[in-house]
Amino acid sequence: MITEIGIVAGDIWHYLDQHKTSKLSALVKGIDKDRNLVLMSLGWLAREGHVIMEQEGNDYTITLRF
């Protein structure tokens, strides 16, 4: 499971590198992986300080931190 989380974290990184910013709902659709796996991978990236997440209503905006 840890390997899968790491792979999806890399997919998220590449997606955000191309799109600069994304809503969580669009990211889940764009990555086309299980929502729970995307959330675990985002948690990993957030804990490591690689992404910024800001709540906007019922969704979140996610941006890479450079």
PQR file with spaces between the fields and no chain letter, atoms N, CA, C, O and H, PARSE charges and radii, in Angstrom:
ATOM       1  N    MET     1       0.823   -1.201    0.000 -0.4000 1.5000
ATOM       2  CA   MET     1       0.000    0.000    0.000 -0.0000 2.0000
ATOM       3  C    MET     1       0.864    1.260    0.000  0.5500 1.7000
ATOM       4  O    MET     1       0.534    2.239   -0.670 -0.5500 1.4000
ATOM       5  N    ILE     2       1.964    1.239    0.746 -0.4000 1.5000
ATOM       6  CA   ILE     2       2.846    2.408    0.803 -0.0000 2.0000
ATOM       7  C    ILE     2       3.391    2.729   -0.588  0.5500 1.7000
ATOM       8  O    ILE     2       3.506    3.896   -0.961 -0.5500 1.4000
ATOM       9  H    ILE     2       2.232    0.444    1.291  0.4000 1.0000
ATOM      10  N    THR     3       3.722    1.695   -1.348 -0.4000 1.5000
ATOM      11  CA   THR     3       4.239    1.897   -2.710 -0.0000 2.0000
ATOM      12  C    THR     3       3.186    2.567   -3.579  0.5500 1.7000
ATOM      13  O    THR     3       3.500    3.490   -4.331 -0.5500 1.4000
ATOM      14  H    THR     3       3.629    0.747   -1.045  0.4000 1.0000
ATOM      15  N    GLU     4       1.937    2.113   -3.484 -0.4000 1.5000
ATOM      16  CA   GLU     4       0.848    2.713   -4.265 -0.0000 2.0000
ATOM      17  C    GLU     4       0.645    4.174   -3.898  0.5500 1.7000
ATOM      18  O    GLU     4       0.437    5.010   -4.777 -0.5500 1.4000
ATOM      19  H    GLU     4       1.682    1.364   -2.873  0.4000 1.0000
ATOM      20  N    ILE     5       0.703    4.488   -2.614 -0.4000 1.5000
ATOM      21  CA   ILE     5       0.542    5.867   -2.159 -0.0000 2.0000
ATOM      22  C    ILE     5       1.658    6.728   -2.742  0.5500 1.7000
ATOM      23  O    ILE     5       1.412    7.845   -3.197 -0.5500 1.4000
ATOM      24  H    ILE     5       0.872    3.809   -1.900  0.4000 1.0000
ATOM      25  N    GLY     6       2.872    6.215   -2.730 -0.4000 1.5000
ATOM      26  CA   GLY     6       4.005    6.958   -3.289 -0.0000 2.0000
ATOM      27  C    GLY     6       3.873    7.180   -4.784  0.5500 1.7000
ATOM      28  O    GLY     6       4.202    8.256   -5.282 -0.5500 1.4000
ATOM      29  H    GLY     6       3.072    5.307   -2.361  0.4000 1.0000
ATOM      30  N    ILE     7       3.395    6.174   -5.504 -0.4000 1.5000
ATOM      31  CA   ILE     7       3.210    6.311   -6.953 -0.0000 2.0000
ATOM      32  C    ILE     7       2.144    7.356   -7.257  0.5500 1.7000
ATOM      33  O    ILE     7       2.330    8.196   -8.137 -0.5500 1.4000
ATOM      34  H    ILE     7       3.128    5.300   -5.099  0.4000 1.0000
ATOM      35  N    VAL     8       1.037    7.311   -6.540 -0.4000 1.5000
ATOM      36  CA   VAL     8      -0.032    8.285   -6.759 -0.0000 2.0000
ATOM      37  C    VAL     8       0.431    9.683   -6.335  0.5500 1.7000
ATOM      38  O    VAL     8       0.043   10.669   -6.961 -0.5500 1.4000
ATOM      39  H    VAL     8       0.885    6.628   -5.825  0.4000 1.0000
ATOM      40  N    ALA     9       1.240    9.785   -5.300 -0.4000 1.5000
ATOM      41  CA   ALA     9       1.796   11.089   -4.909 -0.0000 2.0000
ATOM      42  C    ALA     9       2.613   11.660   -6.068  0.5500 1.7000
ATOM      43  O    ALA     9       2.559   12.860   -6.335 -0.5500 1.4000
ATOM      44  H    ALA     9       1.555    8.983   -4.791  0.4000 1.0000
ATOM      45  N    GLY    10       3.363   10.809   -6.751 -0.4000 1.5000
ATOM      46  CA   GLY    10       4.112   11.253   -7.934 -0.0000 2.0000
ATOM      47  C    GLY    10       3.183   11.684   -9.055  0.5500 1.7000
ATOM      48  O    GLY    10       3.454   12.669   -9.742 -0.5500 1.4000
ATOM      49  H    GLY    10       3.407    9.834   -6.534  0.4000 1.0000
ATOM      50  N    ASP    11       2.089   10.954   -9.246 -0.4000 1.5000
ATOM      51  CA   ASP    11       1.094   11.332  -10.260 -0.0000 2.0000
ATOM      52  C    ASP    11       0.484   12.698   -9.929  0.5500 1.7000
ATOM      53  O    ASP    11       0.290   13.528  -10.818 -0.5500 1.4000
ATOM      54  H    ASP    11       1.869   10.154   -8.688  0.4000 1.0000
ATOM      55  N    ILE    12       0.186   12.923   -8.660 -0.4000 1.5000
ATOM      56  CA   ILE    12      -0.365   14.206   -8.220 -0.0000 2.0000
ATOM      57  C    ILE    12       0.648   15.321   -8.480  0.5500 1.7000
ATOM      58  O    ILE    12       0.292   16.385   -8.985 -0.5500 1.4000
ATOM      59  H    ILE    12       0.343   12.249   -7.938  0.4000 1.0000
ATOM      60  N    TRP    13       1.896   15.073   -8.137 -0.4000 1.5000
ATOM      61  CA   TRP    13       2.958   16.065   -8.348 -0.0000 2.0000
ATOM      62  C    TRP    13       3.013   16.469   -9.825  0.5500 1.7000
ATOM      63  O    TRP    13       3.040   17.658  -10.143 -0.5500 1.4000
ATOM      64  H    TRP    13       2.186   14.208   -7.726  0.4000 1.0000
ATOM      65  N    HIS    14       3.030   15.487  -10.719 -0.4000 1.5000
ATOM      66  CA   HIS    14       3.108   15.774  -12.157 -0.0000 2.0000
ATOM      67  C    HIS    14       1.853   16.501  -12.647  0.5500 1.7000
ATOM      68  O    HIS    14       1.945   17.416  -13.466 -0.5500 1.4000
ATOM      69  H    HIS    14       3.008   14.521  -10.460  0.4000 1.0000
ATOM      70  N    TYR    15       0.696   16.100  -12.153 -0.4000 1.5000
ATOM      71  CA   TYR    15      -0.556   16.752  -12.530 -0.0000 2.0000
ATOM      72  C    TYR    15      -0.525   18.230  -12.124  0.5500 1.7000
ATOM      73  O    TYR    15      -0.862   19.107  -12.920 -0.5500 1.4000
ATOM      74  H    TYR    15       0.622   15.357  -11.489  0.4000 1.0000
ATOM      75  N    LEU    16      -0.121   18.493  -10.886 -0.4000 1.5000
ATOM      76  CA   LEU    16      -0.081   19.876  -10.411 -0.0000 2.0000
ATOM      77  C    LEU    16       1.025   20.671  -11.086  0.5500 1.7000
ATOM      78  O    LEU    16       0.876   21.878  -11.279 -0.5500 1.4000
ATOM      79  H    LEU    16       0.152   17.781  -10.239  0.4000 1.0000
ATOM      80  N    ASP    17       2.115   20.036  -11.447 -0.4000 1.5000
ATOM      81  CA   ASP    17       3.188   20.714  -12.167 -0.0000 2.0000
ATOM      82  C    ASP    17       2.689   21.193  -13.528  0.5500 1.7000
ATOM      83  O    ASP    17       3.107   22.249  -14.004 -0.5500 1.4000
ATOM      84  H    ASP    17       2.235   19.056  -11.291  0.4000 1.0000
ATOM      85  N    GLN    18       1.810   20.433  -14.150 -0.4000 1.5000
ATOM      86  CA   GLN    18       1.248   20.813  -15.448 -0.0000 2.0000
ATOM      87  C    GLN    18       0.112   21.821  -15.318  0.5500 1.7000
ATOM      88  O    GLN    18      -0.012   22.725  -16.145 -0.5500 1.4000
ATOM      89  H    GLN    18       1.471   19.575  -13.763  0.4000 1.0000
ATOM      90  N    HIS    19      -0.720   21.673  -14.284 -0.4000 1.5000
ATOM      91  CA   HIS    19      -1.916   22.510  -14.147 -0.0000 2.0000
ATOM      92  C    HIS    19      -1.750   23.669  -13.165  0.5500 1.7000
ATOM      93  O    HIS    19      -2.629   24.527  -13.073 -0.5500 1.4000
ATOM      94  H    HIS    19      -0.619   20.939  -13.612  0.4000 1.0000
ATOM      95  N    LYS    20      -0.658   23.707  -12.445 -0.4000 1.5000
ATOM      96  CA   LYS    20      -0.326   24.749  -11.454 -0.0000 2.0000
ATOM      97  C    LYS    20      -1.206   24.705  -10.210  0.5500 1.7000
ATOM      98  O    LYS    20      -0.684   24.749   -9.096 -0.5500 1.4000
ATOM      99  H    LYS    20       0.056   23.010  -12.519  0.4000 1.0000
ATOM     100  N    THR    21      -2.511   24.620  -10.366 -0.4000 1.5000
ATOM     101  CA   THR    21      -3.425   24.537   -9.238 -0.0000 2.0000
ATOM     102  C    THR    21      -4.630   23.704   -9.664  0.5500 1.7000
ATOM     103  O    THR    21      -4.923   23.598  -10.855 -0.5500 1.4000
ATOM     104  H    THR    21      -2.935   24.584  -11.271  0.4000 1.0000
ATOM     105  N    SER    22      -5.322   23.122   -8.707 -0.4000 1.5000
ATOM     106  CA   SER    22      -6.465   22.284   -9.039 -0.0000 2.0000
ATOM     107  C    SER    22      -7.398   22.189   -7.846  0.5500 1.7000
ATOM     108  O    SER    22      -6.971   22.232   -6.692 -0.5500 1.4000
ATOM     109  H    SER    22      -5.085   23.208   -7.739  0.4000 1.0000
ATOM     110  N    LYS    23      -8.664   22.062   -8.148 -0.4000 1.5000
ATOM     111  CA   LYS    23      -9.640   21.701   -7.118 -0.0000 2.0000
ATOM     112  C    LYS    23      -9.457   20.217   -6.825  0.5500 1.7000
ATOM     113  O    LYS    23      -9.062   19.456   -7.708 -0.5500 1.4000
ATOM     114  H    LYS    23      -9.010   22.027   -9.086  0.4000 1.0000
ATOM     115  N    LEU    24      -9.735   19.806   -5.615 -0.4000 1.5000
ATOM     116  CA   LEU    24      -9.616   18.398   -5.240 -0.0000 2.0000
ATOM     117  C    LEU    24     -10.490   17.526   -6.136  0.5500 1.7000
ATOM     118  O    LEU    24     -10.053   16.467   -6.585 -0.5500 1.4000
ATOM     119  H    LEU    24     -10.056   20.424   -4.898  0.4000 1.0000
ATOM     120  N    SER    25     -11.703   17.955   -6.394 -0.4000 1.5000
ATOM     121  CA   SER    25     -12.614   17.164   -7.222 -0.0000 2.0000
ATOM     122  C    SER    25     -12.049   16.966   -8.632  0.5500 1.7000
ATOM     123  O    SER    25     -12.163   15.876   -9.192 -0.5500 1.4000
ATOM     124  H    SER    25     -12.058   18.816   -6.029  0.4000 1.0000
ATOM     125  N    ALA    26     -11.445   17.999   -9.206 -0.4000 1.5000
ATOM     126  CA   ALA    26     -10.846   17.893  -10.544 -0.0000 2.0000
ATOM     127  C    ALA    26      -9.590   17.026  -10.503  0.5500 1.7000
ATOM     128  O    ALA    26      -9.323   16.277  -11.442 -0.5500 1.4000
ATOM     129  H    ALA    26     -11.352   18.884   -8.750  0.4000 1.0000
ATOM     130  N    LEU    27      -8.825   17.124   -9.426 -0.4000 1.5000
ATOM     131  CA   LEU    27      -7.614   16.323   -9.278 -0.0000 2.0000
ATOM     132  C    LEU    27      -7.945   14.834   -9.239  0.5500 1.7000
ATOM     133  O    LEU    27      -7.276   14.031   -9.890 -0.5500 1.4000
ATOM     134  H    LEU    27      -9.043   17.733   -8.664  0.4000 1.0000
ATOM     135  N    VAL    28      -8.962   14.468   -8.488 -0.4000 1.5000
ATOM     136  CA   VAL    28      -9.366   13.060   -8.392 -0.0000 2.0000
ATOM     137  C    VAL    28      -9.769   12.541   -9.771  0.5500 1.7000
ATOM     138  O    VAL    28      -9.409   11.424  -10.143 -0.5500 1.4000
ATOM     139  H    VAL    28      -9.505   15.120   -7.959  0.4000 1.0000
ATOM     140  N    LYS    29     -10.512   13.343  -10.526 -0.4000 1.5000
ATOM     141  CA   LYS    29     -10.909   12.938  -11.878 -0.0000 2.0000
ATOM     142  C    LYS    29      -9.706   12.900  -12.812  0.5500 1.7000
ATOM     143  O    LYS    29      -9.593   11.990  -13.633 -0.5500 1.4000
ATOM     144  H    LYS    29     -10.805   14.250  -10.224  0.4000 1.0000
ATOM     145  N    GLY    30      -8.812   13.869  -12.701 -0.4000 1.5000
ATOM     146  CA   GLY    30      -7.648   13.959  -13.581 -0.0000 2.0000
ATOM     147  C    GLY    30      -6.634   12.851  -13.358  0.5500 1.7000
ATOM     148  O    GLY    30      -6.003   12.379  -14.304 -0.5500 1.4000
ATOM     149  H    GLY    30      -8.904   14.609  -12.034  0.4000 1.0000
ATOM     150  N    ILE    31      -6.475   12.433  -12.098 -0.4000 1.5000
ATOM     151  CA   ILE    31      -5.534   11.362  -11.760 -0.0000 2.0000
ATOM     152  C    ILE    31      -6.147   10.005  -12.105  0.5500 1.7000
ATOM     153  O    ILE    31      -5.430    9.059  -12.430 -0.5500 1.4000
ATOM     154  H    ILE    31      -6.987   12.817  -11.329  0.4000 1.0000
ATOM     155  N    ASP    32      -7.479    9.913  -12.034 -0.4000 1.5000
ATOM     156  CA   ASP    32      -8.217    8.686  -12.342 -0.0000 2.0000
ATOM     157  C    ASP    32      -7.766    7.507  -11.478  0.5500 1.7000
ATOM     158  O    ASP    32      -7.550    6.399  -11.971 -0.5500 1.4000
ATOM     159  H    ASP    32      -8.063   10.682  -11.770  0.4000 1.0000
ATOM     160  N    LYS    33      -7.631    7.773  -10.190 -0.4000 1.5000
ATOM     161  CA   LYS    33      -7.331    6.737   -9.195 -0.0000 2.0000
ATOM     162  C    LYS    33      -8.419    6.777   -8.132  0.5500 1.7000
ATOM     163  O    LYS    33      -9.197    7.730   -8.072 -0.5500 1.4000
ATOM     164  H    LYS    33      -7.806    8.673   -9.790  0.4000 1.0000
ATOM     165  N    ASP    34      -8.475    5.761   -7.304 -0.4000 1.5000
ATOM     166  CA   ASP    34      -9.440    5.719   -6.211 -0.0000 2.0000
ATOM     167  C    ASP    34      -9.302    6.960   -5.330  0.5500 1.7000
ATOM     168  O    ASP    34      -8.194    7.336   -4.947 -0.5500 1.4000
ATOM     169  H    ASP    34      -7.844    4.987   -7.353  0.4000 1.0000
ATOM     170  N    ARG    35     -10.423    7.587   -5.015 -0.4000 1.5000
ATOM     171  CA   ARG    35     -10.433    8.833   -4.224 -0.0000 2.0000
ATOM     172  C    ARG    35      -9.672    8.669   -2.907  0.5500 1.7000
ATOM     173  O    ARG    35      -8.910    9.555   -2.519 -0.5500 1.4000
ATOM     174  H    ARG    35     -11.323    7.282   -5.327  0.4000 1.0000
ATOM     175  N    ASN    36      -9.870    7.548   -2.220 -0.4000 1.5000
ATOM     176  CA   ASN    36      -9.192    7.335   -0.940 -0.0000 2.0000
ATOM     177  C    ASN    36      -7.678    7.284   -1.111  0.5500 1.7000
ATOM     178  O    ASN    36      -6.940    7.797   -0.270 -0.5500 1.4000
ATOM     179  H    ASN    36     -10.488    6.828   -2.535  0.4000 1.0000
ATOM     180  N    LEU    37      -7.215    6.672   -2.191 -0.4000 1.5000
ATOM     181  CA   LEU    37      -5.786    6.608   -2.461 -0.0000 2.0000
ATOM     182  C    LEU    37      -5.232    8.002   -2.765  0.5500 1.7000
ATOM     183  O    LEU    37      -4.132    8.342   -2.332 -0.5500 1.4000
ATOM     184  H    LEU    37      -7.815    6.256   -2.874  0.4000 1.0000
ATOM     185  N    VAL    38      -5.988    8.799   -3.504 -0.4000 1.5000
ATOM     186  CA   VAL    38      -5.579   10.188   -3.785 -0.0000 2.0000
ATOM     187  C    VAL    38      -5.499   10.982   -2.487  0.5500 1.7000
ATOM     188  O    VAL    38      -4.559   11.753   -2.291 -0.5500 1.4000
ATOM     189  H    VAL    38      -6.882    8.523   -3.856  0.4000 1.0000
ATOM     190  N    LEU    39      -6.467   10.803   -1.604 -0.4000 1.5000
ATOM     191  CA   LEU    39      -6.466   11.528   -0.327 -0.0000 2.0000
ATOM     192  C    LEU    39      -5.272   11.128    0.545  0.5500 1.7000
ATOM     193  O    LEU    39      -4.645   11.984    1.169 -0.5500 1.4000
ATOM     194  H    LEU    39      -7.231   10.177   -1.763  0.4000 1.0000
ATOM     195  N    MET    40      -4.959    9.836    0.587 -0.4000 1.5000
ATOM     196  CA   MET    40      -3.796    9.387    1.363 -0.0000 2.0000
ATOM     197  C    MET    40      -2.508    9.978    0.784  0.5500 1.7000
ATOM     198  O    MET    40      -1.623   10.399    1.529 -0.5500 1.4000
ATOM     199  H    MET    40      -5.468    9.140    0.080  0.4000 1.0000
ATOM     200  N    SER    41      -2.411   10.005   -0.530 -0.4000 1.5000
ATOM     201  CA   SER    41      -1.222   10.547   -1.188 -0.0000 2.0000
ATOM     202  C    SER    41      -1.105   12.051   -0.971  0.5500 1.7000
ATOM     203  O    SER    41      -0.004   12.568   -0.782 -0.5500 1.4000
ATOM     204  H    SER    41      -3.130    9.663   -1.135  0.4000 1.0000
ATOM     205  N    LEU    42      -2.228   12.748   -0.999 -0.4000 1.5000
ATOM     206  CA   LEU    42      -2.214   14.188   -0.706 -0.0000 2.0000
ATOM     207  C    LEU    42      -1.788   14.450    0.733  0.5500 1.7000
ATOM     208  O    LEU    42      -1.049   15.396    1.007 -0.5500 1.4000
ATOM     209  H    LEU    42      -3.122   12.327   -1.152  0.4000 1.0000
ATOM     210  N    GLY    43      -2.251   13.618    1.638 -0.4000 1.5000
ATOM     211  CA   GLY    43      -1.840   13.748    3.035 -0.0000 2.0000
ATOM     212  C    GLY    43      -0.337   13.602    3.176  0.5500 1.7000
ATOM     213  O    GLY    43       0.299   14.338    3.930 -0.5500 1.4000
ATOM     214  H    GLY    43      -2.851   12.850    1.416  0.4000 1.0000
ATOM     215  N    TRP    44       0.221   12.662    2.457 -0.4000 1.5000
ATOM     216  CA   TRP    44       1.669   12.457    2.472 -0.0000 2.0000
ATOM     217  C    TRP    44       2.381   13.706    1.944  0.5500 1.7000
ATOM     218  O    TRP    44       3.318   14.208    2.566 -0.5500 1.4000
ATOM     219  H    TRP    44      -0.295   12.064    1.844  0.4000 1.0000
ATOM     220  N    LEU    45       1.923   14.199    0.789 -0.4000 1.5000
ATOM     221  CA   LEU    45       2.548   15.397    0.209 -0.0000 2.0000
ATOM     222  C    LEU    45       2.393   16.607    1.127  0.5500 1.7000
ATOM     223  O    LEU    45       3.315   17.412    1.256 -0.5500 1.4000
ATOM     224  H    LEU    45       1.161   13.791    0.285  0.4000 1.0000
ATOM     225  N    ALA    46       1.233   16.734    1.760 -0.4000 1.5000
ATOM     226  CA   ALA    46       1.009   17.863    2.675 -0.0000 2.0000
ATOM     227  C    ALA    46       1.908   17.753    3.900  0.5500 1.7000
ATOM     228  O    ALA    46       2.483   18.748    4.340 -0.5500 1.4000
ATOM     229  H    ALA    46       0.484   16.080    1.655  0.4000 1.0000
ATOM     230  N    ARG    47       2.029   16.564    4.446 -0.4000 1.5000
ATOM     231  CA   ARG    47       2.873   16.354    5.638 -0.0000 2.0000
ATOM     232  C    ARG    47       4.327   16.673    5.336  0.5500 1.7000
ATOM     233  O    ARG    47       5.047   17.180    6.196 -0.5500 1.4000
ATOM     234  H    ARG    47       1.561   15.756    4.089  0.4000 1.0000
ATOM     235  N    GLU    48       4.759   16.377    4.116 -0.4000 1.5000
ATOM     236  CA   GLU    48       6.132   16.661    3.698 -0.0000 2.0000
ATOM     237  C    GLU    48       6.312   18.114    3.271  0.5500 1.7000
ATOM     238  O    GLU    48       7.430   18.540    2.979 -0.5500 1.4000
ATOM     239  H    GLU    48       4.174   15.966    3.417  0.4000 1.0000
ATOM     240  N    GLY    49       5.213   18.882    3.234 -0.4000 1.5000
ATOM     241  CA   GLY    49       5.292   20.300    2.885 -0.0000 2.0000
ATOM     242  C    GLY    49       5.386   20.577    1.393  0.5500 1.7000
ATOM     243  O    GLY    49       5.867   21.637    0.993 -0.5500 1.4000
ATOM     244  H    GLY    49       4.306   18.536    3.472  0.4000 1.0000
ATOM     245  N    HIS    50       4.935   19.641    0.563 -0.4000 1.5000
ATOM     246  CA   HIS    50       5.046   19.798   -0.886 -0.0000 2.0000
ATOM     247  C    HIS    50       3.822   20.428   -1.537  0.5500 1.7000
ATOM     248  O    HIS    50       3.901   20.900   -2.672 -0.5500 1.4000
ATOM     249  H    HIS    50       4.545   18.780    0.888  0.4000 1.0000
ATOM     250  N    VAL    51       2.688   20.443   -0.835 -0.4000 1.5000
ATOM     251  CA   VAL    51       1.476   21.046   -1.399 -0.0000 2.0000
ATOM     252  C    VAL    51       0.838   21.989   -0.382  0.5500 1.7000
ATOM     253  O    VAL    51       1.025   21.866    0.828 -0.5500 1.4000
ATOM     254  H    VAL    51       2.624   20.060    0.087  0.4000 1.0000
ATOM     255  N    ILE    52       0.084   22.926   -0.925 -0.4000 1.5000
ATOM     256  CA   ILE    52      -0.718   23.843   -0.112 -0.0000 2.0000
ATOM     257  C    ILE    52      -2.174   23.520   -0.414  0.5500 1.7000
ATOM     258  O    ILE    52      -2.572   23.456   -1.576 -0.5500 1.4000
ATOM     259  H    ILE    52      -0.068   23.025   -1.908  0.4000 1.0000
ATOM     260  N    MET    53      -2.960   23.319    0.626 -0.4000 1.5000
ATOM     261  CA   MET    53      -4.383   23.031    0.457 -0.0000 2.0000
ATOM     262  C    MET    53      -5.185   24.102    1.175  0.5500 1.7000
ATOM     263  O    MET    53      -4.965   24.375    2.355 -0.5500 1.4000
ATOM     264  H    MET    53      -2.636   23.371    1.571  0.4000 1.0000
ATOM     265  N    GLU    54      -6.128   24.713    0.441 -0.4000 1.5000
ATOM     266  CA   GLU    54      -6.983   25.741    1.013 -0.0000 2.0000
ATOM     267  C    GLU    54      -8.436   25.354    0.779  0.5500 1.7000
ATOM     268  O    GLU    54      -8.830   25.048   -0.346 -0.5500 1.4000
ATOM     269  H    GLU    54      -6.306   24.491   -0.518  0.4000 1.0000
ATOM     270  N    GLN    55      -9.228   25.368    1.841 -0.4000 1.5000
ATOM     271  CA   GLN    55     -10.633   25.010    1.715 -0.0000 2.0000
ATOM     272  C    GLN    55     -11.405   26.146    1.074  0.5500 1.7000
ATOM     273  O    GLN    55     -11.237   27.311    1.434 -0.5500 1.4000
ATOM     274  H    GLN    55      -8.908   25.617    2.755  0.4000 1.0000
ATOM     275  N    GLU    56     -12.258   25.791    0.115 -0.4000 1.5000
ATOM     276  CA   GLU    56     -13.144   26.742   -0.548 -0.0000 2.0000
ATOM     277  C    GLU    56     -14.520   26.104   -0.622  0.5500 1.7000
ATOM     278  O    GLU    56     -14.799   25.326   -1.534 -0.5500 1.4000
ATOM     279  H    GLU    56     -12.394   24.844   -0.177  0.4000 1.0000
ATOM     280  N    GLY    57     -15.367   26.425    0.320 -0.4000 1.5000
ATOM     281  CA   GLY    57     -16.688   25.806    0.383 -0.0000 2.0000
ATOM     282  C    GLY    57     -16.558   24.334    0.719  0.5500 1.7000
ATOM     283  O    GLY    57     -15.954   23.967    1.727 -0.5500 1.4000
ATOM     284  H    GLY    57     -15.140   27.057    1.061  0.4000 1.0000
ATOM     285  N    ASN    58     -17.125   23.495   -0.127 -0.4000 1.5000
ATOM     286  CA   ASN    58     -17.079   22.048    0.090 -0.0000 2.0000
ATOM     287  C    ASN    58     -15.902   21.389   -0.635  0.5500 1.7000
ATOM     288  O    ASN    58     -15.785   20.164   -0.633 -0.5500 1.4000
ATOM     289  H    ASN    58     -17.616   23.793   -0.946  0.4000 1.0000
ATOM     290  N    ASP    59     -15.038   22.184   -1.248 -0.4000 1.5000
ATOM     291  CA   ASP    59     -13.921   21.666   -2.028 -0.0000 2.0000
ATOM     292  C    ASP    59     -12.616   22.270   -1.509  0.5500 1.7000
ATOM     293  O    ASP    59     -12.631   23.146   -0.644 -0.5500 1.4000
ATOM     294  H    ASP    59     -15.133   23.180   -1.250  0.4000 1.0000
ATOM     295  N    TYR    60     -11.519   21.809   -2.026 -0.4000 1.5000
ATOM     296  CA   TYR    60     -10.204   22.330   -1.665 -0.0000 2.0000
ATOM     297  C    TYR    60      -9.453   22.707   -2.927  0.5500 1.7000
ATOM     298  O    TYR    60      -9.576   22.042   -3.956 -0.5500 1.4000
ATOM     299  H    TYR    60     -11.507   21.097   -2.728  0.4000 1.0000
ATOM     300  N    THR    61      -8.670   23.781   -2.844 -0.4000 1.5000
ATOM     301  CA   THR    61      -7.752   24.143   -3.915 -0.0000 2.0000
ATOM     302  C    THR    61      -6.377   23.648   -3.500  0.5500 1.7000
ATOM     303  O    THR    61      -5.940   23.873   -2.372 -0.5500 1.4000
ATOM     304  H    THR    61      -8.570   24.321   -2.008  0.4000 1.0000
ATOM     305  N    ILE    62      -5.699   22.972   -4.419 -0.4000 1.5000
ATOM     306  CA   ILE    62      -4.399   22.372   -4.123 -0.0000 2.0000
ATOM     307  C    ILE    62      -3.368   22.953   -5.075  0.5500 1.7000
ATOM     308  O    ILE    62      -3.590   23.024   -6.283 -0.5500 1.4000
ATOM     309  H    ILE    62      -6.054   22.789   -5.336  0.4000 1.0000
ATOM     310  N    THR    63      -2.240   23.367   -4.517 -0.4000 1.5000
ATOM     311  CA   THR    63      -1.163   23.976   -5.286 -0.0000 2.0000
ATOM     312  C    THR    63       0.159   23.380   -4.804  0.5500 1.7000
ATOM     313  O    THR    63       0.329   23.088   -3.620 -0.5500 1.4000
ATOM     314  H    THR    63      -2.060   23.310   -3.535  0.4000 1.0000
ATOM     315  N    LEU    64       1.092   23.205   -5.745 -0.4000 1.5000
ATOM     316  CA   LEU    64       2.429   22.781   -5.363 -0.0000 2.0000
ATOM     317  C    LEU    64       3.139   23.902   -4.627  0.5500 1.7000
ATOM     318  O    LEU    64       2.984   25.073   -4.974 -0.5500 1.4000
ATOM     319  H    LEU    64       0.953   23.442   -6.707  0.4000 1.0000
ATOM     320  N    ARG    65       3.900   23.556   -3.632 -0.4000 1.5000
ATOM     321  CA   ARG    65       4.718   24.532   -2.914 -0.0000 2.0000
ATOM     322  C    ARG    65       6.138   24.401   -3.472  0.5500 1.7000
ATOM     323  O    ARG    65       6.731   23.322   -3.453 -0.5500 1.4000
ATOM     324  H    ARG    65       4.026   22.604   -3.350  0.4000 1.0000
ATOM     325  N    PHE    66       6.664   25.514   -3.967 -0.4000 1.5000
ATOM     326  CA   PHE    66       8.018   25.503   -4.531 -0.0000 2.0000
ATOM     327  C    PHE    66       8.997   26.138   -3.574  0.5500 1.7000
ATOM     328  O    PHE    66      10.188   26.220   -3.874 -0.5500 1.4000
ATOM     329  H    PHE    66       6.183   26.390   -3.983  0.4000 1.0000
